[in-house]
């Protein structure tokens, strides 16, 4: 009977830290607390953890470099996905090259230069970068391995969360507290026809409200651009309207932080007069007391890197689509309607 091999993700889960922290601790890198490093080392020993053996099966002559393509790097979400991917790459001696594609033109350039890239890297991980059908076909022509984070395609392995469930979980929590007039701070997807995270989360919000016979007021859906400043401006717009909401669902924690600042500036008590909920479980969310829907972001990067490395090992893994877990984390920014 075969025994499942322990992975870096198993160690992270058992130690209660991220895969990036496990990687730093086991490699002796700085910025890891002594107690955390000891706990990680102890757990790794208990689980008999060792680097993924797929590394030894990688074909000779490879560049031993993987490129990860993100819309931006100065974002908590993207930097943590990158950290998760880097941790898995490091355990098998692979380097990670970061490419940014902030718009459709930049993304298109990455796709059209794939023939050149395949001499520099062995594979590509696209993180929340929408790939239209034509570009998927073009990528499929090259020998590069491809994995997507966020978008699910037929051609390549992927890692994602159920964004409809994210929105439904968040707004069900608000509805259970008696909130029916709910503002949504979101954003506009770049390629909504093939990949629309904000739209899917709003669909989930609509489902939650529909369960109690209440429609979502589209006048209360405001663009927050997935930034703190954008969330701040969007929340000010909502809270200074003629009929402000009793709760705000921000589609990311960073936008929720901006909403909390706006409420404080306007003298709106949170959670007394306004409840606020976000998505992600940002590192600062606990400090801010923010209620949120947690997704394990660094693990998404780790899963994507592992799927790509297994593809490169030539083991013939089928195209698989991993769906990450989500969890409601209730803190101090949500309360029942007075």
PyMOL commands that set and color helices and strands:
alter all, ss='L'
color gray80, all
select helices_A, chain A and resi 8-15+19-26+34-46+53-57+76-91+104-112+114-117+133-140+163-176+197-210+218-220+228-239+253-265+285-288+297-312
alter helices_A, ss='H'
color red, helices_A
select strands_A, chain A and resi 65-70+95-100+123-127+145-149+157-160+182-186+221-223+247-250+275-280+291-295+321-323+326-329
alter strands_A, ss='S'
color yellow, strands_A
deselect
rebuild
show_as cartoon
